Amino acid sequence: MYHSKKIGVFISHIFGAYQQDVCQGIIDKALEYGYTAEIFTSFDGENLGTYEIGEESILRIPNYDSFDGIIYASDTYISLDLKQKVLNKLETLSCPIVEIAVANSHFPSVALENSSMTGELTSHFLTVHHASRVCYLGCSEESFFSDIRETHYKEALNKAGMTPGENDIYRCGYDRAAVGDALAFFCQSGTPEAVICYNDRLALLFLAAVLAAGYRIPEDIAITGCDDTPEGRNVSPMLTTVSFPVYDLGVTAVENLLALIRGNDLPPVTWQTAKPLIRNSCGCKAAENMNPVFLTRELSSRIEAVEESIIDSMNMSSTLQHVTDLDSSMELLEQFVHKIENCREFYLCLYSDWDSVSSHILALTNHEETPTDTDTILLKLALKNGKRLPECSYQKKNLLPDYIYNDSDCAYIYTPLFFEDKEFGYIALGYENNRLDYHFRLVQWQININQMLQTLCDSKRTGMLVSRLEDIYMKDLLTGLYNRHGYSHFEEQLLNRAVSGNLPLTAFMIDMDGLKKINDTYGHKEGDFAIQVLGHALESTANDGDLCARFSGDEFYMLTVGLSETEARHRTESIAAYLDNYNKLSSKEYLVSCSCGFASAVPASGFTSEHIQELFTEADKKMYIEKSLHHAIRT
């Protein structure tokens, strides 16, 4: 049974190791207390150009009233604009909020404190290894955190009565050449005994540069990192570093949020403290290096996964590129969803207005779009435990239909579907046993899905524009009946139908009575209106498949298949009856009437358009006979 108590989580870049560990801690601790987590994630800052302007649609997904509390991982947002918009929304809510942030927090926060460990590692070199010169390698690309760690390094030196030398501090980016320059810089004052690196990534680059220069580690230069990465654990010698207890960070965030829910007070910041992990690169013999075959196997698996991801993404993109309708696109998408590792549940949900077109296009194409209920969601693709569930519509009191919620214990991850500023809906993912396994390739897949949905929207818009162009080319703008182009386009179809079925082909000529008098007396605007009334009379009395046209002026053409002479005469009487009824109801000062004539033939093979014109000529003569009678009656 799905828990009725919910914790909302706002976090960016869910595919990152830090984010997944934090979320796993949140999920596990929340479940322990009878809560479930709903995680809302975005991928801001991935240099996707104008595509990423729709990231703020993440804010449209949640039902904020359903949350007992919210955890906001503000430091994970790269885009300052999106970060501010999320913050603005959260500040309007009344539920308790806990923030995961190192600095500049707006709510009671939980923060990971591992920067001071740089000072402890410095003291470790000074006291345990009796180093006389310890250097610091900072990161210019992450200067905020790097500068904090540099400060703790300096403080540890000061406590020992030492100060950094002019060649003891260097800052660079994650570049081999730059790290090589750092080594050369340090060595200008002699070979450093130890180098404290900003993090494991930089430490491993520096370690490679030191070994390439012919130095031994730790005998000639000792090295430490920070953040405890798998690569640091598998390098030889094993990297001395600092723990990275981000799972515990998520656990603490939930514990603090529950305290707020219960009405307890919290300090402005709750620190989750890391600790040094003393291994071999500092000169200690604290642990044995792992067999490198395990790392080699892991790296090979990663490379294979990346290659497979690229191929799958290319295949998915090409497969979805030419979809023409939503249903077939879901059939194609389903085959890719089954490839998502450890995914137990997948739901693609669309807003009711997902394929709406702009008012500008509606105006251009003479369309009126039916207003939609923005609280209605369409569950278009639903897969649970490998089986596809039926699609349905539901109200957005929950983010998924009740029948799914009521039979689930999943902590769902929600990501928005959008293209630039067009909002489509969202995807919900649930994993086996609530163990997160979100990979970066799912970002590529989501982009493919967004582009597919945009293609369908473009196709709808293009279809409307093409249809409008066809109307302009083939239809009379005043009456909406076919013009000369439209008539010519469909004439052959009616002829073929008559020939193949041995059916009579009937040509009607209809001419308005007294149009000149209406124009002269009441103006051309009223004359145009009268022409429109006659056009409506023809349209309302015609059968499906009949061809009604106005080429110009007040002459109308009708071509039919299968009418007997009696039925053809009844057609002219129906047109006259329509106009008589209109005149009785109309408040106009003039009457609208017409004269009709028709001619029929059963066409055989060899019957051509010229023969049809002969029928119209005969019908025209009969129409003028009727017009003369009408004129005689009026005079």
Disulfide bonds with the S-S distance in Angstrom:
none
